[in-house]
Amino acid sequence: MNNSRQRWLLEQLPQWEREGLLSADAARTLRERHAPDASQLGLAQLVMGSLGALLIGAGLISVIGYNWDDFSLTVRLLFAFLPLLLTQVFSFRVLQRGDAGAAWVRETAAVLQAFAAGAAIALVSQIYNLGGEWPDFLFWWFLLSLPLTWVLRSHAVAIFYLVTTAIWSVNQVGPGRPWQDSPLLYPVLLLGLLPYWPGWSRKQALSISLRWVMTLSAFIGLASAAVFVTQQSGDYSRYHFGAFLWLWTLTAAAIALFPLNQAGIDEASGRKPQVVLGSLWLLGYGLAATFRDASNDILKGASHALELPWCWGLLAVLTGFVLHAGARRRWAVLAIASVALLPLISVPFVGQGEAGSALLSWLATLHLSGIGITLIVLDFIGKRGASRLGALLLSVLIIARMADSHFSLLAKGLAFIAVGVAFLAFNFFMSRHQRQQNAAQA
């Protein structure tokens, strides 16, 4: 249980005691068992510590920059390395205190040292006119900052690393680069934060903010790699937007199915951004495939993507994740992730006019209908499902099909009203059903 939930529980205990729901002994036991961990970092501490460190660093750079032209070479080098030395001494003192030190102090030391390292790189480059471009500076900055994530257990530096690696990957998309200077390096860079990955056993739960940043960084970095390999595929005339669109979809399926331990599976969906964002992309892709024109572009893109080694690598990884998810009985996520594989069924019909696009359109419609029903049924048989999401998916699917049909405006309007009434009625029914379940469990 994280600190926010522990504090909420402790705030409720006096009221529960007064109402007779808990005895004094039970309340005391709960207070002892769920006492907040003072060493664990809160969001406010993270923000304030990081902001203070950034302001100090920015102020020092501004003061030095104001008098820069008046300094000798020796003084300039001193200004480049002295802040780095001082922050290392500060970090050493923080490490000496061990777990007795406050978490925000560790964050401040880590951010200051990361800032000092970046400033030292920039100043030395300026002093000796080394040249270079900003992505090269950014690369060495986040690479040198990575050890601070582990030595000082800094979430702020971990977030900095994730954001900067994603930015660097987007900038390296241009064709003609070697793989070690391209977004293909992003998966290797992500290994630097391996113990932060979902499913990794840790003594303390990761903050939801760090999880979201990691998920967004993974999406952006791997999407950049997909665009890069598509542009490197040789004949530029064969380049197609749908190629890397399908590669993005395979990536989203792999991220959504990323292996989790049982504790991760049991967490609420809101604490699993990789599942939330991956599922949203997959369902949006599936809905787009139900339209005939879009399905034609999707098929052409998939046929081009299948010529790329990156695509087959994604399919191999996805196969392993599917097997793991099946063993863990993650049926709802498996059902949604299967949307990514629909183009494989229709690709053989690419050269047969509209037959392939019509087939994919109907397959996507039937498949999404099956997913919506599956999500509802899983919830009713006691499995991990998402009945409201299933109902919403069915409603959006009906609306999409009606909008793409040749029915009159009156017929479409009546259909929309019927779908809206049915959706509200289902939502009311589910709320009542959940109340009855909670009453039965109490």
C-alpha positions as a Markdown table, in Angstrom:
| # | Residue | x | y | z |
|---|---|---|---|---|
| 1 | Met | 0.0 | 0.0 | 0.0 |
| 2 | Asn | 1.5 | 3.4 | -1.0 |
| 3 | Asn | 1.7 | 6.4 | 1.3 |
| 4 | Ser | -1.4 | 8.2 | 0.1 |
| 5 | Arg | -3.6 | 5.1 | 0.7 |
| 6 | Gln | -2.0 | 4.6 | 4.1 |
| 7 | Arg | -2.7 | 8.2 | 5.1 |
| 8 | Trp | -6.3 | 7.8 | 3.9 |
| 9 | Leu | -6.7 | 4.6 | 6.0 |
| 10 | Leu | -5.2 | 6.3 | 9.1 |
| 11 | Glu | -7.6 | 9.3 | 8.7 |
| 12 | Gln | -10.6 | 6.9 | 8.6 |
| 13 | Leu | -9.7 | 4.9 | 11.7 |
| 14 | Pro | -11.0 | 7.4 | 14.4 |
| 15 | Gln | -14.4 | 7.6 | 12.6 |
| 16 | Trp | -14.6 | 3.8 | 12.3 |
| 17 | Glu | -13.8 | 3.5 | 16.0 |
| 18 | Arg | -16.6 | 5.9 | 17.0 |
| 19 | Glu | -19.1 | 4.0 | 14.8 |
| 20 | Gly | -18.1 | 0.7 | 16.4 |
| 21 | Leu | -16.8 | -0.8 | 13.2 |
| 22 | Leu | -13.4 | -1.4 | 14.7 |
| 23 | Ser | -12.2 | -2.1 | 18.3 |
| 24 | Ala | -9.4 | 0.0 | 19.8 |
| 25 | Asp | -7.0 | -3.0 | 19.6 |
| 26 | Ala | -7.8 | -3.5 | 15.9 |
| 27 | Ala | -7.3 | 0.2 | 15.2 |
| 28 | Arg | -4.0 | 0.2 | 17.0 |
| 29 | Thr | -2.9 | -2.9 | 15.0 |
| 30 | Leu | -3.8 | -1.2 | 11.7 |
| 31 | Arg | -1.9 | 2.0 | 12.7 |
| 32 | Glu | 1.2 | 0.0 | 13.5 |
| 33 | Arg | 1.0 | -2.1 | 10.3 |
| 34 | His | 0.2 | 0.7 | 7.9 |
| 35 | Ala | 2.4 | 3.6 | 9.3 |
| 36 | Pro | 3.6 | 5.7 | 6.4 |
| 37 | Asp | 7.2 | 5.3 | 5.4 |
| 38 | Ala | 8.9 | 8.6 | 5.9 |
| 39 | Ser | 11.8 | 7.6 | 3.7 |
| 40 | Gln | 9.5 | 7.1 | 0.7 |
| 41 | Leu | 9.4 | 10.0 | -1.7 |
| 42 | Gly | 6.1 | 11.9 | -2.2 |
| 43 | Leu | 5.2 | 13.8 | -5.4 |
| 44 | Ala | 5.4 | 17.2 | -3.6 |
| 45 | Gln | 8.8 | 16.4 | -2.2 |
| 46 | Leu | 10.0 | 15.3 | -5.7 |
| 47 | Val | 8.7 | 18.5 | -7.3 |
| 48 | Met | 10.0 | 20.9 | -4.7 |
| 49 | Gly | 13.4 | 19.2 | -4.4 |
| 50 | Ser | 13.9 | 19.1 | -8.1 |
| 51 | Leu | 12.6 | 22.7 | -8.6 |
| 52 | Gly | 14.9 | 24.0 | -5.9 |
| 53 | Ala | 17.9 | 22.3 | -7.4 |
| 54 | Leu | 17.1 | 23.5 | -10.9 |
| 55 | Leu | 16.7 | 27.1 | -9.7 |
| 56 | Ile | 20.0 | 27.1 | -7.9 |
| 57 | Gly | 21.7 | 25.6 | -11.0 |
| 58 | Ala | 20.1 | 28.1 | -13.4 |
| 59 | Gly | 21.0 | 31.0 | -11.1 |
| 60 | Leu | 24.6 | 30.0 | -10.9 |
| 61 | Ile | 24.8 | 29.6 | -14.7 |
| 62 | Ser | 23.3 | 33.1 | -15.2 |
| 63 | Val | 25.7 | 34.7 | -12.7 |
| 64 | Ile | 28.7 | 33.0 | -14.4 |
| 65 | Gly | 27.4 | 33.8 | -17.9 |
| 66 | Tyr | 27.1 | 37.5 | -17.0 |
| 67 | Asn | 30.8 | 37.8 | -16.4 |
| 68 | Trp | 32.0 | 35.1 | -18.7 |
| 69 | Asp | 34.0 | 37.3 | -21.1 |
| 70 | Asp | 36.1 | 38.7 | -18.3 |
| 71 | Phe | 37.3 | 35.4 | -17.0 |
| 72 | Ser | 40.6 | 33.7 | -18.0 |
| 73 | Leu | 40.9 | 30.2 | -19.3 |
| 74 | Thr | 41.8 | 28.8 | -15.9 |
| 75 | Val | 38.9 | 30.5 | -14.2 |
| 76 | Arg | 36.5 | 29.3 | -16.9 |
| 77 | Leu | 37.6 | 25.7 | -16.4 |
| 78 | Leu | 37.3 | 26.2 | -12.6 |
| 79 | Phe | 33.7 | 27.3 | -13.1 |
| 80 | Ala | 33.1 | 24.2 | -15.4 |
| 81 | Phe | 34.4 | 21.6 | -12.9 |
| 82 | Leu | 34.0 | 23.2 | -9.4 |
| 83 | Pro | 30.2 | 22.9 | -9.3 |
| 84 | Leu | 30.5 | 19.3 | -10.3 |
| 85 | Leu | 33.1 | 18.6 | -7.6 |
| 86 | Leu | 30.9 | 20.4 | -4.9 |
| 87 | Thr | 27.8 | 18.4 | -5.9 |
| 88 | Gln | 29.8 | 15.2 | -5.7 |
| 89 | Val | 30.9 | 16.1 | -2.2 |
| 90 | Phe | 27.3 | 16.9 | -1.3 |
| 91 | Ser | 26.1 | 13.5 | -2.8 |
| 92 | Phe | 28.8 | 11.7 | -0.8 |
| 93 | Arg | 27.6 | 13.3 | 2.4 |
| 94 | Val | 24.0 | 12.2 | 1.5 |
| 95 | Leu | 25.1 | 8.7 | 0.9 |
| 96 | Gln | 26.9 | 8.5 | 4.2 |
| 97 | Arg | 23.6 | 9.1 | 6.0 |
| 98 | Gly | 22.1 | 6.1 | 4.2 |
| 99 | Asp | 18.4 | 5.5 | 4.8 |
| 100 | Ala | 18.4 | 8.0 | 7.6 |
| 101 | Gly | 18.6 | 10.8 | 5.0 |
| 102 | Ala | 15.4 | 12.4 | 3.7 |
| 103 | Ala | 14.3 | 11.3 | 0.3 |
| 104 | Trp | 14.0 | 14.9 | -1.0 |
| 105 | Val | 17.6 | 15.6 | 0.0 |
| 106 | Arg | 18.7 | 12.6 | -2.2 |
| 107 | Glu | 16.6 | 14.0 | -5.0 |
| 108 | Thr | 18.1 | 17.5 | -4.6 |
| 109 | Ala | 21.7 | 16.1 | -4.6 |
| 110 | Ala | 21.0 | 13.9 | -7.7 |
| 111 | Val | 19.4 | 16.7 | -9.7 |
| 112 | Leu | 22.2 | 19.2 | -8.8 |
| 113 | Gln | 24.8 | 16.7 | -9.8 |
| 114 | Ala | 23.1 | 16.0 | -13.1 |
| 115 | Phe | 22.7 | 19.7 | -13.8 |
| 116 | Ala | 26.4 | 20.3 | -12.9 |
| 117 | Ala | 27.5 | 17.5 | -15.3 |
| 118 | Gly | 25.5 | 19.0 | -18.1 |
| 119 | Ala | 26.9 | 22.4 | -17.4 |
| 120 | Ala | 30.4 | 21.0 | -17.4 |
| 121 | Ile | 30.0 | 19.4 | -20.8 |
| 122 | Ala | 28.6 | 22.5 | -22.3 |
| 123 | Leu | 31.2 | 24.8 | -20.8 |
| 124 | Val | 34.2 | 22.7 | -21.8 |
| 125 | Ser | 32.7 | 22.4 | -25.3 |
| 126 | Gln | 32.4 | 26.2 | -25.5 |
| 127 | Ile | 35.8 | 26.9 | -24.0 |
| 128 | Tyr | 37.6 | 24.8 | -26.5 |
| 129 | Asn | 35.2 | 25.4 | -29.4 |
| 130 | Leu | 34.6 | 21.6 | -29.8 |
| 131 | Gly | 31.5 | 22.1 | -31.9 |
| 132 | Gly | 28.9 | 19.4 | -32.3 |
| 133 | Glu | 25.1 | 19.4 | -32.3 |
| 134 | Trp | 22.7 | 19.5 | -29.4 |
| 135 | Pro | 21.6 | 15.8 | -29.8 |
| 136 | Asp | 25.2 | 14.7 | -29.1 |
| 137 | Phe | 25.3 | 16.9 | -26.0 |
| 138 | Leu | 22.0 | 15.5 | -24.9 |
| 139 | Phe | 23.2 | 11.9 | -25.4 |
| 140 | Trp | 26.2 | 12.2 | -23.3 |
| 141 | Trp | 24.3 | 14.2 | -20.7 |
| 142 | Phe | 21.6 | 11.6 | -20.0 |
| 143 | Leu | 24.2 | 8.8 | -20.3 |
| 144 | Leu | 26.4 | 10.4 | -17.6 |
| 145 | Ser | 23.3 | 11.1 | -15.4 |
| 146 | Leu | 22.1 | 7.5 | -15.5 |
| 147 | Pro | 24.3 | 6.2 | -12.5 |
| 148 | Leu | 22.6 | 8.8 | -10.3 |
| 149 | Thr | 19.4 | 7.0 | -10.6 |
| 150 | Trp | 20.8 | 4.0 | -8.8 |
| 151 | Val | 23.5 | 5.5 | -6.6 |
| 152 | Leu | 21.1 | 8.1 | -5.1 |
| 153 | Arg | 17.8 | 6.3 | -5.9 |
| 154 | Ser | 16.6 | 9.4 | -7.7 |
| 155 | His | 13.2 | 9.3 | -9.4 |
| 156 | Ala | 13.7 | 12.8 | -10.8 |
| 157 | Val | 16.9 | 11.8 | -12.7 |
| 158 | Ala | 15.1 | 8.6 | -13.9 |
| 159 | Ile | 12.3 | 10.8 | -15.3 |
| 160 | Phe | 14.9 | 13.1 | -16.9 |
| 161 | Tyr | 16.6 | 10.1 | -18.4 |
| 162 | Leu | 13.4 | 8.7 | -19.9 |
| 163 | Val | 12.3 | 12.1 | -21.3 |
| 164 | Thr | 15.7 | 12.9 | -22.9 |
| 165 | Thr | 16.1 | 9.5 | -24.4 |
| 166 | Ala | 12.7 | 9.8 | -26.1 |
| 167 | Ile | 13.6 | 13.3 | -27.4 |
| 168 | Trp | 17.0 | 12.1 | -28.7 |
| 169 | Ser | 15.3 | 9.1 | -30.4 |
| 170 | Val | 12.8 | 11.4 | -32.2 |
| 171 | Asn | 15.6 | 13.6 | -33.5 |
| 172 | Gln | 17.6 | 10.6 | -34.9 |
| 173 | Val | 14.8 | 9.4 | -37.2 |
| 174 | Gly | 16.5 | 10.8 | -40.3 |
| 175 | Pro | 17.6 | 8.2 | -43.0 |
| 176 | Gly | 21.2 | 7.2 | -43.6 |
| 177 | Arg | 22.3 | 7.0 | -39.9 |
| 178 | Pro | 24.1 | 3.9 | -38.6 |
| 179 | Trp | 22.1 | 1.9 | -36.1 |
| 180 | Gln | 24.2 | 3.0 | -33.1 |
| 181 | Asp | 23.3 | 6.7 | -33.9 |
| 182 | Ser | 19.6 | 6.0 | -34.6 |
| 183 | Pro | 16.4 | 5.2 | -32.6 |
| 184 | Leu | 17.4 | 1.5 | -32.9 |
| 185 | Leu | 19.6 | 2.3 | -29.9 |
| 186 | Tyr | 16.6 | 3.2 | -27.8 |
| 187 | Pro | 15.8 | -0.3 | -26.5 |
| 188 | Val | 19.4 | -0.6 | -25.4 |
| 189 | Leu | 19.2 | 2.7 | -23.6 |
| 190 | Leu | 16.0 | 1.6 | -21.9 |
| 191 | Leu | 17.9 | -1.4 | -20.4 |
| 192 | Gly | 19.6 | 1.2 | -18.2 |
| 193 | Leu | 16.4 | 1.4 | -16.2 |
| 194 | Leu | 15.6 | -2.4 | -16.2 |
| 195 | Pro | 14.6 | -2.7 | -12.6 |
| 196 | Tyr | 12.0 | 0.1 | -13.1 |
| 197 | Trp | 10.3 | -1.9 | -15.8 |
| 198 | Pro | 6.7 | -3.3 | -15.1 |
| 199 | Gly | 6.8 | -6.7 | -13.5 |
| 200 | Trp | 10.2 | -6.3 | -11.9 |
| 201 | Ser | 10.1 | -7.2 | -8.2 |
| 202 | Arg | 10.9 | -4.2 | -6.0 |
| 203 | Lys | 10.7 | -3.5 | -2.3 |
| 204 | Gln | 8.8 | -0.2 | -2.9 |
| 205 | Ala | 6.1 | 0.4 | -5.5 |
| 206 | Leu | 6.9 | 2.9 | -8.2 |
| 207 | Ser | 5.1 | 6.1 | -8.3 |
| 208 | Ile | 2.3 | 6.4 | -10.8 |
| 209 | Ser | 4.0 | 9.5 | -12.4 |
| 210 | Leu | 7.2 | 7.5 | -13.1 |
| 211 | Arg | 5.2 | 4.7 | -14.6 |
| 212 | Trp | 3.4 | 7.1 | -17.0 |
| 213 | Val | 6.6 | 8.7 | -18.0 |
| 214 | Met | 8.3 | 5.4 | -18.7 |
| 215 | Thr | 5.3 | 4.2 | -20.7 |
| 216 | Leu | 5.2 | 7.4 | -22.8 |
| 217 | Ser | 8.9 | 7.3 | -23.3 |
| 218 | Ala | 8.7 | 3.7 | -24.5 |
| 219 | Phe | 6.0 | 4.5 | -27.0 |
| 220 | Ile | 7.8 | 7.5 | -28.4 |
| 221 | Gly | 11.2 | 5.8 | -28.6 |
| 222 | Leu | 10.0 | 2.6 | -30.1 |
| 223 | Ala | 7.7 | 4.5 | -32.5 |
| 224 | Ser | 10.7 | 6.5 | -33.7 |
| 225 | Ala | 12.6 | 3.2 | -34.3 |
| 226 | Ala | 9.6 | 2.0 | -36.4 |
| 227 | Val | 9.7 | 5.1 | -38.6 |
| 228 | Phe | 13.5 | 4.8 | -38.9 |
| 229 | Val | 13.5 | 1.2 | -40.2 |
| 230 | Thr | 10.7 | 2.0 | -42.6 |
| 231 | Gln | 12.6 | 4.8 | -44.1 |
| 232 | Gln | 15.7 | 2.6 | -44.4 |
| 233 | Ser | 13.8 | 0.0 | -46.4 |
| 234 | Gly | 15.4 | 0.9 | -49.7 |
| 235 | Asp | 13.1 | 2.1 | -52.5 |
| 236 | Tyr | 11.6 | 5.3 | -51.1 |
| 237 | Ser | 8.6 | 4.9 | -53.5 |
| 238 | Arg | 7.5 | 1.9 | -51.5 |
| 239 | Tyr | 7.5 | 3.9 | -48.2 |
| 240 | His | 4.0 | 3.9 | -46.9 |
| 241 | Phe | 2.5 | 5.6 | -43.8 |
| 242 | Gly | 0.6 | 2.4 | -43.1 |
| 243 | Ala | 3.8 | 0.4 | -42.7 |
| 244 | Phe | 5.0 | 2.1 | -39.5 |
| 245 | Leu | 1.4 | 2.6 | -38.4 |
| 246 | Trp | 1.2 | -1.2 | -38.2 |
| 247 | Leu | 4.6 | -1.4 | -36.6 |
| 248 | Trp | 3.3 | 1.1 | -34.0 |
| 249 | Thr | 0.3 | -1.2 | -33.4 |
| 250 | Leu | 2.5 | -4.3 | -32.9 |
| 251 | Thr | 4.5 | -2.2 | -30.4 |
| 252 | Ala | 1.4 | -1.1 | -28.6 |
| 253 | Ala | 0.3 | -4.8 | -28.3 |
| 254 | Ala | 3.7 | -5.8 | -26.9 |
| 255 | Ile | 3.7 | -2.9 | -24.4 |
| 256 | Ala | 0.1 | -3.8 | -23.3 |
| 257 | Leu | 1.1 | -7.4 | -22.8 |
| 258 | Phe | 4.4 | -6.7 | -21.1 |
| 259 | Pro | 5.0 | -9.6 | -18.6 |
| 260 | Leu | 3.8 | -8.7 | -15.1 |
| 261 | Asn | 4.2 | -10.6 | -11.8 |
| 262 | Gln | 1.0 | -11.5 | -9.9 |
| 263 | Ala | 1.2 | -8.4 | -7.8 |
| 264 | Gly | 1.3 | -6.3 | -11.0 |
| 265 | Ile | -1.6 | -8.1 | -12.5 |
| 266 | Asp | -3.7 | -7.6 | -9.4 |
| 267 | Glu | -3.2 | -3.9 | -9.4 |
| 268 | Ala | -6.0 | -1.5 | -10.6 |
| 269 | Ser | -5.9 | -0.6 | -14.3 |
| 270 | Gly | -5.2 | 3.0 | -13.4 |
| 271 | Arg | -1.8 | 2.0 | -12.1 |
| 272 | Lys | -0.9 | 0.2 | -15.3 |
| 273 | Pro | -0.4 | 2.9 | -17.9 |
| 274 | Gln | 1.2 | 0.5 | -20.4 |
| 275 | Val | -2.1 | -1.4 | -20.5 |
| 276 | Val | -4.3 | 1.7 | -20.7 |
| 277 | Leu | -2.4 | 3.4 | -23.5 |
| 278 | Gly | -1.7 | 0.2 | -25.4 |
| 279 | Ser | -5.4 | -0.8 | -25.3 |
| 280 | Leu | -6.5 | 2.7 | -26.4 |
| 281 | Trp | -4.2 | 2.6 | -29.4 |
| 282 | Leu | -5.2 | -0.9 | -30.3 |
| 283 | Leu | -8.9 | -0.2 | -30.1 |
| 284 | Gly | -8.5 | 3.0 | -32.1 |
| 285 | Tyr | -6.6 | 1.1 | -34.8 |
| 286 | Gly | -9.3 | -1.6 | -34.9 |
| 287 | Leu | -12.0 | 1.0 | -35.3 |
| 288 | Ala | -10.1 | 2.6 | -38.1 |
| 289 | Ala | -9.8 | -0.8 | -39.8 |
| 290 | Thr | -13.6 | -1.1 | -39.9 |
| 291 | Phe | -13.7 | 1.6 | -42.5 |
| 292 | Arg | -13.1 | 0.4 | -46.1 |
| 293 | Asp | -10.7 | 3.2 | -47.2 |
| 294 | Ala | -8.6 | 3.0 | -44.1 |
| 295 | Ser | -8.4 | -0.8 | -44.2 |
| 296 | Asn | -7.0 | -0.6 | -47.7 |
| 297 | Asp | -4.2 | 1.6 | -46.5 |
| 298 | Ile | -3.6 | -0.6 | -43.5 |
| 299 | Leu | -3.2 | -3.7 | -45.7 |
| 300 | Lys | -0.7 | -2.0 | -48.0 |
| 301 | Gly | 1.3 | -0.8 | -45.0 |
| 302 | Ala | 1.3 | -4.2 | -43.4 |
| 303 | Ser | 2.5 | -5.9 | -46.6 |
| 304 | His | 5.4 | -3.5 | -46.7 |
| 305 | Ala | 6.2 | -3.8 | -43.0 |
| 306 | Leu | 6.4 | -7.6 | -43.3 |
| 307 | Glu | 9.5 | -7.1 | -45.4 |
| 308 | Leu | 11.4 | -5.5 | -42.5 |
| 309 | Pro | 13.4 | -7.5 | -40.0 |
| 310 | Trp | 12.2 | -5.1 | -37.3 |
| 311 | Cys | 8.6 | -6.3 | -37.9 |
| 312 | Trp | 9.6 | -9.9 | -37.5 |
| 313 | Gly | 11.4 | -9.1 | -34.3 |
| 314 | Leu | 8.3 | -7.4 | -33.0 |
| 315 | Leu | 6.2 | -10.4 | -34.0 |
| 316 | Ala | 8.6 | -12.7 | -32.2 |
| 317 | Val | 8.6 | -10.6 | -29.0 |
| 318 | Leu | 4.8 | -10.4 | -29.2 |
| 319 | Thr | 4.5 | -14.1 | -29.5 |
| 320 | Gly | 6.5 | -14.6 | -26.3 |
| 321 | Phe | 4.4 | -12.0 | -24.5 |
| 322 | Val | 1.2 | -13.7 | -25.7 |
| 323 | Leu | 2.3 | -17.0 | -24.3 |
| 324 | His | 3.2 | -15.5 | -21.0 |
| 325 | Ala | -0.1 | -13.6 | -20.8 |
| 326 | Gly | -2.0 | -16.8 | -21.6 |
| 327 | Ala | -0.2 | -18.6 | -18.8 |
| 328 | Arg | -1.2 | -15.7 | -16.4 |
| 329 | Arg | -4.8 | -15.8 | -17.8 |
| 330 | Arg | -4.8 | -12.1 | -18.8 |
| 331 | Trp | -7.7 | -12.8 | -21.1 |
| 332 | Ala | -9.1 | -9.2 | -21.4 |
| 333 | Val | -5.7 | -7.8 | -22.5 |
| 334 | Leu | -5.1 | -10.7 | -24.8 |
| 335 | Ala | -8.4 | -10.1 | -26.5 |
| 336 | Ile | -7.6 | -6.4 | -27.1 |
| 337 | Ala | -4.0 | -7.1 | -28.2 |
| 338 | Ser | -5.2 | -9.6 | -30.8 |
| 339 | Val | -6.4 | -6.6 | -32.9 |
| 340 | Ala | -2.8 | -6.0 | -34.0 |
| 341 | Leu | -2.8 | -9.4 | -35.8 |
| 342 | Leu | -5.9 | -8.9 | -38.0 |
| 343 | Pro | -3.9 | -7.5 | -41.0 |
| 344 | Leu | -2.0 | -10.8 | -41.2 |
| 345 | Ile | -5.2 | -12.6 | -42.2 |
| 346 | Ser | -6.0 | -10.2 | -45.0 |
| 347 | Val | -2.5 | -9.5 | -46.3 |
| 348 | Pro | -2.6 | -12.4 | -48.9 |
| 349 | Phe | -5.5 | -10.6 | -50.6 |
| 350 | Val | -3.7 | -7.3 | -51.1 |
| 351 | Gly | -3.4 | -7.7 | -54.8 |
| 352 | Gln | -7.1 | -8.7 | -55.4 |
| 353 | Gly | -8.7 | -5.3 | -55.6 |
| 354 | Glu | -11.2 | -4.4 | -52.9 |
| 355 | Ala | -11.5 | -8.0 | -51.6 |
| 356 | Gly | -8.7 | -7.6 | -49.1 |
| 357 | Ser | -9.9 | -4.3 | -47.7 |
| 358 | Ala | -13.5 | -5.6 | -47.5 |
| 359 | Leu | -12.3 | -8.7 | -45.7 |
| 360 | Leu | -10.3 | -6.7 | -43.2 |
| 361 | Ser | -13.2 | -4.3 | -42.6 |
| 362 | Trp | -15.6 | -7.2 | -41.8 |
| 363 | Leu | -12.9 | -9.0 | -39.7 |
| 364 | Ala | -12.3 | -5.8 | -37.6 |
| 365 | Thr | -16.0 | -5.2 | -37.1 |
| 366 | Leu | -16.7 | -8.8 | -36.0 |
| 367 | His | -13.5 | -9.0 | -33.9 |
| 368 | Leu | -14.2 | -5.8 | -32.0 |
| 369 | Ser | -17.7 | -6.9 | -31.4 |
| 370 | Gly | -16.3 | -10.1 | -30.0 |
| 371 | Ile | -13.9 | -8.2 | -27.8 |
| 372 | Gly | -16.7 | -6.0 | -26.4 |
| 373 | Ile | -18.8 | -9.0 | -25.6 |
| 374 | Thr | -15.8 | -10.8 | -24.1 |
| 375 | Leu | -15.0 | -7.9 | -21.8 |
| 376 | Ile | -18.6 | -7.8 | -20.6 |
| 377 | Val | -18.9 | -11.6 | -20.1 |
| 378 | Leu | -15.5 | -11.8 | -18.2 |
| 379 | Asp | -16.9 | -9.3 | -15.6 |
| 380 | Phe | -20.0 | -11.3 | -15.1 |
| 381 | Ile | -18.3 | -14.7 | -14.6 |
| 382 | Gly | -15.9 | -13.3 | -12.0 |
| 383 | Lys | -12.9 | -12.9 | -14.2 |
| 384 | Arg | -10.9 | -9.7 | -14.7 |
| 385 | Gly | -12.8 | -7.9 | -17.4 |
| 386 | Ala | -14.1 | -4.4 | -18.2 |
| 387 | Ser | -17.8 | -4.5 | -18.8 |
| 388 | Arg | -18.2 | -0.7 | -19.2 |
| 389 | Leu | -15.3 | -0.6 | -21.6 |
| 390 | Gly | -16.9 | -3.5 | -23.5 |
| 391 | Ala | -20.3 | -1.7 | -23.7 |
| 392 | Leu | -18.6 | 1.5 | -24.8 |
| 393 | Leu | -16.7 | -0.3 | -27.5 |
| 394 | Leu | -19.9 | -1.9 | -28.8 |
| 395 | Ser | -21.6 | 1.5 | -28.8 |
| 396 | Val | -18.8 | 3.3 | -30.6 |
| 397 | Leu | -18.6 | 0.4 | -33.1 |
| 398 | Ile | -22.4 | 0.7 | -33.9 |
| 399 | Ile | -22.1 | 4.5 | -34.3 |
| 400 | Ala | -19.0 | 4.1 | -36.6 |
| 401 | Arg | -20.8 | 1.6 | -38.8 |
| 402 | Met | -24.0 | 3.7 | -39.0 |
| 403 | Ala | -21.9 | 6.8 | -39.9 |
| 404 | Asp | -20.2 | 4.9 | -42.7 |
| 405 | Ser | -23.5 | 3.4 | -44.0 |
| 406 | His | -25.9 | 4.8 | -46.6 |
| 407 | Phe | -28.9 | 5.0 | -44.4 |
| 408 | Ser | -30.9 | 8.2 | -44.2 |
| 409 | Leu | -30.1 | 10.9 | -41.7 |
| 410 | Leu | -33.4 | 10.1 | -39.9 |
| 411 | Ala | -32.5 | 6.4 | -39.5 |
| 412 | Lys | -29.0 | 7.3 | -38.3 |
| 413 | Gly | -30.4 | 9.7 | -35.7 |
| 414 | Leu | -32.8 | 7.2 | -34.4 |
| 415 | Ala | -30.0 | 4.6 | -34.2 |
| 416 | Phe | -27.8 | 7.0 | -32.3 |
| 417 | Ile | -30.6 | 7.7 | -29.8 |
| 418 | Ala | -31.2 | 4.0 | -29.3 |
| 419 | Val | -27.6 | 3.3 | -28.7 |
| 420 | Gly | -27.4 | 6.2 | -26.2 |
| 421 | Val | -30.4 | 4.9 | -24.3 |
| 422 | Ala | -29.0 | 1.4 | -24.3 |
| 423 | Phe | -25.6 | 2.6 | -23.0 |
| 424 | Leu | -27.1 | 4.6 | -20.2 |
| 425 | Ala | -29.4 | 1.7 | -19.2 |
| 426 | Phe | -26.4 | -0.7 | -19.2 |
| 427 | Asn | -24.4 | 1.7 | -17.0 |
| 428 | Phe | -27.3 | 2.0 | -14.5 |
| 429 | Phe | -27.6 | -1.8 | -14.5 |
| 430 | Met | -23.9 | -2.3 | -13.8 |
| 431 | Ser | -23.9 | 0.2 | -11.0 |
| 432 | Arg | -26.8 | -1.6 | -9.4 |
| 433 | His | -25.2 | -5.0 | -9.9 |
| 434 | Gln | -22.0 | -3.8 | -8.3 |
| 435 | Arg | -23.9 | -2.4 | -5.3 |
| 436 | Gln | -25.6 | -5.8 | -4.8 |
| 437 | Gln | -22.2 | -7.6 | -5.0 |
| 438 | Asn | -20.7 | -5.3 | -2.5 |
| 439 | Ala | -23.7 | -5.7 | -0.1 |
| 440 | Ala | -23.4 | -9.5 | -0.5 |
| 441 | Gln | -19.7 | -9.5 | 0.3 |
| 442 | Ala | -20.2 | -7.3 | 3.4 |
